[in-house]
Amino acid sequence: MWFYISLLMIATHVILGLTPVREYAVRRDILVGVKAPEFSIFDKSGKNLQYRIESKYLGLHKIELVSYPSKQVVGRLNSKVTWFLYEATFEILNSQTQQWTTGSINQKLQILNHKSVIEWNGRRILMEHNIPSLTTRFLDDQRGGQLVAEYKVSLASVFWATKYSLQIFSSDLPDALFIFGLSARDYIITKNSKNKRNQIV
């Protein structure tokens, strides 16, 4: 079944003529503990470290995005205390102007699938995932749902969700926006899994 789904996604990209402008291999740290999940983001080859997502606090989803090799903090995300759906604010550094621009991520109620709205610098991006696909897509809501980025979970880590491949098709949106989206959804999945295990116990 996954074979046919993969073929369909490849065919869709060919038909639309989509070519990634940037590609990353994302690896989630194995040891999470009480902190929010941390990640290493490599170039397409998986060898050269480009970013790190580092968690600084306990409890909520509070992370920093660190650029390599400079080790400069280029983004920060802080989740809010909510009863059910995920909400967070973030800020992204413009490396040229050294100015920070704030944004937000808000999860929308879905029965099975996932949908979040990312708003940043006047842009509105939808992050959507439909079961049983392994792909989460970022769609430009102001441009007719144009695909601007997507990430796929590795087939080898379906049960652990530790490896992702991130493709960015837009040159006018920062990497941090999509990386924060990926991290937010991973955090939601991790939190839901922990809650289910606690209910069983």
Backbone as JSON, one array per atom type, in Angstrom:
{
  "sequence": "MWFYISLLMIATHVILGLTPVREYAVRRDILVGVKAPEFSIFDKSGKNLQYRIESKYLGLHKIELVSYPSKQVVGRLNSKVTWFLYEATFEILNSQTQQWTTGSINQKLQILNHKSVIEWNGRRILMEHNIPSLTTRFLDDQRGGQLVAEYKVSLASVFWATKYSLQIFSSDLPDALFIFGLSARDYIITKNSKNKRNQIV",
  "N": [[0.83, -1.21, 0.0], [1.9, 1.27, 0.89], [3.76, 1.56, -1.07], [2.31, 2.23, -3.37], [1.21, 4.63, -2.56], [3.52, 6.18, -2.32], [4.34, 6.2, -5.01], [2.25, 7.68, -6.09], [2.63, 10.19, -4.88], [5.11, 10.9, -5.93], [4.49, 11.01, -8.65], [2.68, 13.13, -8.61], [4.35, 15.29, -7.99], [5.95, 15.34, -10.26], [4.09, 15.97, -12.26], [3.25, 18.52, -11.43], [5.6, 19.82, -11.66], [7.35, 20.42, -9.56], [10.21, 21.51, -7.92], [12.49, 21.16, -5.37], [13.87, 23.9, -3.57], [15.42, 23.89, -1.39], [16.65, 21.25, 0.66], [16.43, 19.07, 3.43], [17.71, 16.73, 5.84], [16.28, 15.47, 8.63], [16.83, 14.63, 11.94], [15.64, 13.23, 14.82], [16.58, 13.46, 18.22], [17.46, 10.58, 20.09], [17.32, 10.22, 22.88], [15.03, 11.67, 24.86], [13.77, 12.25, 27.34], [12.64, 14.37, 29.97], [12.49, 16.7, 28.65], [11.37, 18.72, 25.84], [11.27, 17.27, 22.54], [14.39, 17.17, 20.78], [16.3, 18.11, 17.87], [18.48, 17.37, 15.09], [19.37, 19.03, 12.18], [20.27, 18.34, 9.01], [22.03, 18.85, 5.85], [20.95, 17.78, 2.54], [22.5, 15.5, 2.08], [22.8, 14.42, 4.56], [25.02, 14.69, 6.12], [26.22, 17.16, 6.76], [25.81, 19.4, 9.29], [23.26, 21.74, 9.67], [21.35, 23.06, 11.25], [20.28, 23.13, 14.71], [17.72, 22.04, 16.87], [17.04, 22.98, 20.02], [15.99, 22.25, 23.28], [15.09, 24.1, 26.09], [13.69, 24.24, 28.46], [11.59, 22.7, 30.97], [8.51, 20.82, 30.76], [6.49, 22.68, 29.01], [6.47, 23.26, 25.4], [9.21, 24.63, 24.58], [11.59, 25.97, 22.67], [14.75, 26.52, 20.94], [16.11, 27.55, 17.83], [19.1, 26.85, 16.4], [21.63, 28.02, 14.34], [24.12, 26.51, 12.28], [27.48, 26.66, 10.97], [27.81, 28.75, 12.78], [26.53, 28.83, 15.22], [24.55, 30.55, 16.04], [21.58, 31.76, 17.5], [18.65, 31.63, 15.75], [15.98, 31.48, 15.86], [13.08, 31.24, 17.97], [10.7, 29.42, 19.87], [7.7, 29.26, 21.72], [5.36, 27.41, 23.4], [1.87, 27.63, 24.38], [-0.09, 27.42, 27.41], [-2.68, 25.28, 27.17], [-5.94, 23.69, 27.06], [-6.44, 21.66, 25.25], [-5.94, 21.81, 22.24], [-2.97, 22.51, 20.36], [-1.05, 25.47, 20.74], [1.15, 28.09, 19.87], [3.66, 30.67, 20.0], [6.15, 32.23, 17.98], [9.41, 33.47, 17.01], [11.45, 34.72, 14.41], [14.71, 35.28, 13.25], [15.93, 37.7, 11.02], [18.66, 37.38, 9.1], [19.98, 39.32, 7.64], [18.95, 41.9, 8.27], [18.99, 41.72, 10.98], [16.71, 41.76, 12.48], [13.88, 40.71, 14.4], [11.02, 38.76, 13.65], [7.74, 38.07, 14.54], [5.48, 35.26, 14.94], [2.8, 32.78, 14.75], [1.49, 29.55, 15.69], [-1.31, 27.59, 15.37], [-3.22, 24.91, 16.24], [-5.91, 23.24, 14.63], [-9.18, 21.88, 15.18], [-9.56, 18.54, 14.39], [-10.9, 15.38, 13.45], [-9.55, 12.93, 12.71], [-7.42, 13.59, 10.97], [-4.7, 16.03, 10.68], [-4.45, 19.54, 11.18], [-2.98, 22.69, 11.12], [-2.64, 26.23, 11.54], [-0.31, 28.48, 10.41], [0.88, 31.63, 11.01], [2.72, 34.34, 9.87], [4.53, 37.28, 9.45], [2.55, 38.54, 7.85], [1.81, 36.44, 6.24], [-0.07, 33.45, 5.64], [-0.01, 30.2, 6.34], [-0.99, 26.89, 5.79], [-0.69, 23.91, 7.57], [-0.93, 20.61, 6.89], [-1.95, 17.24, 7.42], [-2.93, 14.12, 6.27], [-4.4, 11.08, 7.15], [-3.81, 7.9, 5.58], [-1.29, 8.92, 4.98], [2.28, 9.46, 4.84], [3.21, 11.95, 4.67], [3.43, 15.38, 5.5], [2.09, 18.48, 4.66], [2.77, 21.87, 3.67], [0.83, 24.55, 2.89], [0.18, 27.44, 0.97], [-2.11, 29.59, 1.99], [-2.98, 31.97, 0.95], [-2.45, 31.91, -1.66], [-4.04, 30.22, -3.19], [-3.74, 27.67, -2.03], [-1.19, 26.79, -2.7], [1.54, 24.54, -2.82], [4.18, 24.85, -0.64], [6.07, 23.66, 0.92], [7.06, 20.45, 2.28], [7.19, 17.6, 4.44], [8.38, 14.28, 5.02], [7.96, 11.34, 6.93], [10.42, 8.94, 7.65], [10.27, 5.67, 6.25], [11.58, 3.73, 7.63], [11.38, 4.51, 10.23], [8.76, 4.6, 11.14], [7.39, 3.81, 13.43], [8.78, 5.08, 15.4], [9.23, 7.64, 14.59], [11.59, 9.2, 14.11], [13.13, 10.16, 12.06], [13.08, 12.46, 9.4], [12.42, 13.75, 6.11], [12.8, 16.86, 4.72], [11.47, 19.04, 2.4], [11.67, 22.08, 0.71], [9.89, 24.31, -1.23], [9.61, 26.96, -1.71], [11.17, 30.13, -2.06], [10.82, 32.44, -0.68], [10.13, 32.22, 1.94], [11.25, 31.6, 5.26], [13.53, 28.99, 6.39], [13.18, 28.38, 9.08], [10.46, 28.64, 9.66], [9.2, 26.36, 8.58], [10.62, 24.37, 9.86], [9.92, 24.84, 12.52], [7.21, 24.22, 12.3], [7.32, 21.45, 11.72], [8.55, 20.57, 14.1], [6.58, 21.28, 15.96], [4.4, 19.64, 15.24], [5.54, 17.11, 15.66], [5.93, 17.28, 18.4], [3.26, 17.37, 19.26], [2.39, 14.8, 18.48], [4.1, 13.22, 20.07], [3.33, 14.0, 22.66], [0.62, 13.19, 22.68], [0.96, 10.43, 22.43], [2.23, 9.82, 24.85], [0.19, 10.49, 26.63], [-1.73, 8.55, 25.99], [-0.39, 6.22, 26.74], [-0.21, 6.65, 29.48], [-2.9, 6.54, 30.17], [-3.46, 3.88, 29.71], [-1.89, 2.66, 31.64]],
  "CA": [[0.0, 0.0, 0.0], [2.78, 2.44, 0.96], [4.45, 1.67, -2.37], [1.43, 2.95, -4.3], [1.1, 6.01, -2.07], [4.77, 6.85, -2.69], [4.3, 6.44, -6.45], [1.29, 8.76, -6.34], [3.24, 11.45, -4.48], [6.16, 11.2, -6.9], [3.82, 11.41, -9.89], [2.11, 14.46, -8.4], [5.44, 16.25, -8.07], [6.38, 15.42, -11.65], [3.05, 16.68, -13.0], [3.25, 19.92, -11.04], [6.9, 20.39, -11.96], [7.91, 20.97, -8.34], [11.62, 21.24, -7.66], [12.86, 21.77, -4.09], [14.96, 24.89, -3.56], [16.27, 23.46, -0.28], [16.27, 19.95, 1.2], [17.1, 18.76, 4.69], [17.49, 15.46, 6.53], [16.02, 15.84, 10.02], [16.94, 13.49, 12.85], [15.25, 13.52, 16.2], [17.44, 12.83, 19.22], [16.86, 9.37, 20.66], [17.04, 10.44, 24.29], [14.19, 12.85, 25.03], [13.62, 12.51, 28.76], [11.55, 15.26, 30.37], [12.52, 17.88, 27.79], [10.73, 18.59, 24.53], [12.18, 16.63, 21.58], [15.42, 17.97, 20.13], [16.57, 17.63, 16.52], [19.6, 17.82, 14.27], [18.92, 19.23, 10.8], [21.42, 18.25, 8.12], [21.75, 19.06, 4.43], [20.35, 16.63, 1.88], [23.38, 14.33, 2.2], [22.72, 13.9, 5.92], [26.35, 14.73, 6.72], [26.61, 18.5, 7.19], [24.83, 19.97, 10.21], [22.83, 23.09, 9.32], [20.62, 23.64, 12.39], [19.9, 22.3, 15.85], [16.6, 22.46, 17.7], [17.41, 22.69, 21.4], [14.95, 22.53, 24.27], [15.74, 24.73, 27.24], [12.86, 24.23, 29.66], [10.77, 21.52, 31.22], [7.07, 21.01, 30.65], [5.95, 23.16, 27.75], [7.31, 23.17, 24.2], [10.0, 25.86, 24.47], [12.79, 25.55, 21.94], [15.53, 27.49, 20.17], [16.69, 27.06, 16.59], [20.48, 27.32, 16.35], [22.24, 27.85, 13.01], [25.51, 26.04, 12.27], [28.43, 26.48, 12.08], [27.94, 29.97, 13.59], [25.88, 28.59, 16.51], [23.71, 31.7, 16.36], [20.16, 31.49, 17.67], [17.93, 32.31, 14.67], [14.55, 31.33, 16.06], [12.61, 30.78, 19.28], [9.28, 29.05, 19.9], [7.14, 29.01, 23.05], [3.96, 26.98, 23.37], [1.01, 28.2, 25.41], [-0.85, 26.47, 28.22], [-4.04, 25.11, 26.63], [-6.59, 22.48, 27.53], [-6.52, 20.58, 24.28], [-5.23, 22.02, 20.99], [-1.64, 23.14, 20.45], [-0.88, 26.87, 20.35], [2.49, 28.57, 20.16], [4.17, 31.85, 19.32], [7.56, 32.07, 17.66], [10.06, 34.6, 16.37], [12.51, 34.32, 13.48], [15.69, 36.34, 13.01], [16.38, 38.01, 9.66], [20.12, 37.46, 9.21], [20.47, 40.51, 6.96], [18.57, 43.11, 9.01], [19.11, 41.43, 12.41], [15.42, 42.05, 13.1], [13.06, 39.55, 14.71], [9.63, 38.83, 13.22], [6.98, 37.1, 15.32], [4.44, 34.5, 14.27], [2.04, 31.89, 15.63], [1.02, 28.26, 15.2], [-2.53, 27.21, 16.07], [-3.81, 23.65, 15.77], [-7.35, 23.26, 14.44], [-9.83, 20.63, 15.58], [-9.77, 17.54, 13.35], [-11.21, 14.09, 14.07], [-8.45, 12.0, 12.46], [-6.3, 14.25, 10.31], [-4.11, 17.16, 11.4], [-4.38, 20.83, 10.49], [-2.57, 23.84, 11.91], [-2.47, 27.47, 10.79], [0.91, 29.22, 10.75], [0.82, 33.02, 10.55], [4.02, 35.0, 10.06], [4.88, 38.38, 8.55], [1.47, 38.75, 6.9], [1.55, 35.22, 5.47], [-0.91, 32.44, 6.3], [0.37, 28.89, 5.81], [-1.7, 25.76, 6.38], [0.08, 22.67, 7.71], [-1.95, 19.57, 6.86], [-1.57, 15.83, 7.29], [-4.09, 13.25, 6.13], [-4.16, 9.64, 7.35], [-2.63, 7.28, 6.19], [-0.08, 9.43, 4.31], [3.47, 9.74, 5.64], [3.64, 13.29, 4.3], [2.75, 16.57, 6.01], [2.3, 19.52, 3.65], [2.58, 23.28, 3.99], [0.12, 25.14, 1.76], [0.01, 28.89, 1.05], [-3.55, 29.82, 1.98], [-3.26, 33.21, 0.22], [-2.13, 31.67, -3.07], [-4.81, 29.09, -3.68], [-3.27, 26.39, -1.51], [0.06, 26.39, -3.36], [2.46, 23.77, -1.99], [5.43, 25.59, -0.43], [7.02, 22.76, 1.57], [6.49, 19.23, 2.83], [8.15, 16.66, 5.02], [7.94, 12.88, 5.09], [8.6, 10.51, 7.93], [11.12, 7.82, 7.04], [9.6, 4.38, 6.41], [12.33, 2.94, 8.61], [11.12, 4.99, 11.58], [7.33, 4.88, 11.26], [6.92, 3.61, 14.79], [9.53, 5.94, 16.3], [9.16, 9.0, 14.05], [12.84, 9.86, 14.46], [13.8, 10.7, 10.88], [12.22, 13.11, 8.42], [13.04, 14.46, 4.98], [12.09, 18.12, 4.55], [11.68, 19.7, 1.11], [11.12, 23.43, 0.66], [9.69, 24.71, -2.62], [9.47, 28.42, -1.76], [12.39, 30.86, -1.72], [10.5, 33.68, 0.03], [9.78, 31.9, 3.32], [12.46, 31.11, 5.94], [13.59, 27.6, 6.82], [12.71, 28.25, 10.46], [9.0, 28.5, 9.69], [8.85, 24.96, 8.32], [11.24, 23.57, 10.91], [9.06, 24.98, 13.7], [6.0, 23.45, 12.03], [7.68, 20.04, 11.9], [8.78, 20.34, 15.52], [5.3, 21.39, 16.66], [3.6, 18.43, 14.99], [6.21, 16.01, 16.35], [5.63, 17.46, 19.82], [1.86, 16.97, 19.45], [2.34, 13.34, 18.39], [4.78, 12.68, 21.24], [2.49, 14.25, 23.83], [-0.56, 12.32, 22.59], [1.4, 9.05, 22.69], [2.47, 9.71, 26.29], [-1.11, 10.51, 27.31], [-2.38, 7.26, 25.77], [0.3, 5.23, 27.58], [-0.6, 6.9, 30.87], [-4.28, 6.07, 30.34], [-3.41, 2.41, 29.78], [-1.34, 2.32, 32.96]],
  "C": [[0.86, 1.26, 0.0], [3.51, 2.65, -0.36], [3.61, 2.5, -3.34], [1.24, 4.4, -3.87], [2.34, 6.8, -2.46], [4.8, 7.17, -4.18], [3.37, 7.6, -6.79], [1.9, 10.11, -6.0], [4.32, 11.86, -5.46], [5.54, 11.69, -8.2], [3.23, 12.8, -9.78], [3.16, 15.53, -8.54], [5.89, 16.44, -9.52], [5.39, 16.24, -12.47], [3.08, 18.17, -12.7], [4.58, 20.6, -11.33], [7.58, 21.0, -10.74], [9.36, 20.54, -8.16], [12.01, 21.91, -6.36], [13.99, 22.79, -4.27], [15.92, 24.6, -2.41], [15.73, 22.12, 0.23], [17.09, 19.66, 2.45], [16.76, 17.35, 5.16], [17.41, 15.78, 8.02], [16.03, 14.59, 10.89], [16.58, 13.93, 14.26], [16.17, 12.78, 17.16], [16.72, 11.65, 19.85], [16.44, 9.6, 22.11], [16.28, 11.76, 24.45], [14.07, 13.22, 26.5], [12.44, 13.4, 29.05], [11.52, 16.53, 29.53], [11.72, 17.63, 26.51], [11.73, 17.98, 23.56], [13.15, 17.62, 20.95], [15.81, 17.31, 18.81], [17.9, 18.16, 15.99], [19.11, 17.9, 12.83], [20.14, 19.31, 9.9], [21.03, 18.65, 6.7], [21.23, 17.76, 3.83], [21.18, 15.36, 2.04], [23.3, 13.69, 3.58], [24.04, 13.96, 6.66], [26.71, 16.08, 7.34], [25.5, 19.14, 8.02], [24.54, 21.42, 9.84], [22.15, 23.81, 10.49], [20.53, 22.61, 13.52], [18.66, 22.9, 16.5], [16.93, 22.01, 19.12], [16.32, 23.14, 22.35], [15.6, 23.01, 25.55], [14.97, 24.57, 28.54], [12.07, 22.93, 29.78], [9.3, 21.84, 30.95], [6.61, 21.39, 29.27], [6.96, 23.01, 26.61], [8.02, 24.5, 24.01], [11.36, 25.5, 23.88], [13.49, 26.74, 21.3], [16.05, 26.8, 18.92], [18.07, 27.69, 16.45], [21.07, 27.0, 14.98], [23.69, 27.42, 13.14], [26.17, 26.39, 10.95], [28.55, 27.68, 13.01], [27.43, 29.79, 15.02], [25.07, 29.79, 16.98], [22.26, 31.26, 16.49], [19.39, 32.31, 16.64], [16.42, 32.16, 14.81], [14.24, 30.83, 17.47], [11.12, 30.47, 19.19], [8.86, 28.74, 21.33], [5.68, 28.6, 22.92], [3.19, 27.61, 24.53], [0.34, 27.08, 26.21], [-2.28, 26.43, 27.69], [-4.62, 23.8, 27.14], [-6.46, 21.33, 26.54], [-5.63, 20.81, 23.05], [-3.94, 22.81, 21.2], [-1.68, 24.59, 19.98], [0.52, 27.31, 20.74], [2.75, 29.89, 19.44], [5.65, 31.61, 19.04], [8.1, 33.36, 17.07], [11.25, 34.09, 15.57], [13.4, 35.51, 13.2], [15.99, 36.47, 11.52], [17.88, 38.25, 9.72], [20.69, 38.72, 8.57], [20.18, 41.79, 7.75], [18.78, 42.97, 10.51], [17.85, 41.81, 13.17], [14.64, 40.75, 13.31], [11.63, 39.78, 14.25], [8.85, 37.71, 13.9], [5.9, 36.42, 14.47], [3.73, 33.59, 15.25], [1.7, 30.59, 14.9], [-0.2, 27.87, 16.03], [-3.13, 25.96, 15.44], [-5.32, 23.78, 15.69], [-7.94, 21.88, 14.76], [-10.09, 19.76, 14.36], [-10.02, 16.2, 14.03], [-10.05, 13.11, 13.92], [-7.23, 12.7, 11.91], [-5.78, 15.41, 11.15], [-4.15, 18.41, 10.53], [-3.98, 21.91, 11.48], [-2.43, 25.04, 10.98], [-1.23, 28.18, 11.32], [0.78, 30.62, 10.16], [2.13, 33.71, 10.89], [4.21, 36.08, 9.0], [3.82, 38.61, 7.46], [1.12, 37.55, 6.04], [0.73, 34.24, 6.32], [-0.65, 31.1, 5.61], [-0.4, 27.8, 6.55], [-0.77, 24.55, 6.42], [-0.92, 21.53, 7.86], [-1.34, 18.18, 6.71], [-2.82, 14.99, 7.26], [-3.69, 11.79, 6.29], [-4.59, 8.9, 6.08], [-1.31, 7.77, 5.6], [1.06, 9.64, 5.31], [3.95, 11.17, 5.45], [2.78, 14.36, 4.97], [3.1, 17.72, 5.08], [2.03, 20.91, 4.2], [2.01, 23.96, 2.75], [-0.07, 26.64, 1.99], [-1.47, 29.22, 0.89], [-3.94, 31.06, 1.17], [-2.95, 33.08, -1.27], [-2.79, 30.39, -3.57], [-4.34, 27.73, -3.21], [-2.01, 25.88, -2.18], [0.98, 25.66, -2.38], [3.79, 24.5, -1.87], [6.49, 24.75, 0.28], [6.29, 21.5, 2.01], [7.59, 18.42, 3.49], [7.52, 15.29, 5.12], [8.68, 12.18, 6.22], [9.23, 9.32, 7.22], [10.36, 6.52, 7.29], [10.27, 3.53, 7.47], [12.02, 3.35, 10.04], [9.65, 5.34, 11.79], [6.88, 4.8, 12.71], [7.63, 4.52, 15.79], [9.52, 7.4, 15.86], [10.41, 9.8, 14.37], [13.55, 10.49, 13.27], [12.77, 11.27, 9.89], [13.05, 13.63, 7.26], [12.18, 15.68, 4.69], [12.47, 18.74, 3.21], [10.95, 21.04, 1.11], [11.07, 23.89, -0.79], [9.59, 26.22, -2.81], [10.77, 29.09, -1.34], [12.11, 32.12, -0.92], [9.98, 33.44, 1.44], [10.99, 31.26, 3.99], [12.37, 29.64, 6.33], [12.94, 27.41, 8.18], [11.21, 28.03, 10.54], [8.58, 27.04, 9.52], [9.44, 24.04, 9.38], [10.41, 23.64, 12.2], [7.75, 24.21, 13.51], [6.22, 21.97, 12.24], [7.82, 19.71, 13.38], [7.48, 20.37, 16.31], [4.47, 20.12, 16.48], [4.22, 17.22, 15.68], [5.92, 16.08, 17.85], [4.2, 17.01, 20.14], [1.72, 15.45, 19.45], [2.95, 12.7, 19.64], [3.92, 12.83, 22.49], [1.26, 13.36, 23.84], [-0.21, 10.87, 22.9], [1.62, 8.83, 24.18], [1.15, 9.67, 27.05], [-1.83, 9.17, 27.17], [-1.73, 6.18, 26.63], [-0.09, 5.41, 29.04], [-2.02, 6.42, 31.16], [-4.33, 4.56, 30.47], [-2.91, 1.96, 31.14], [-2.35, 2.64, 34.06]]
}
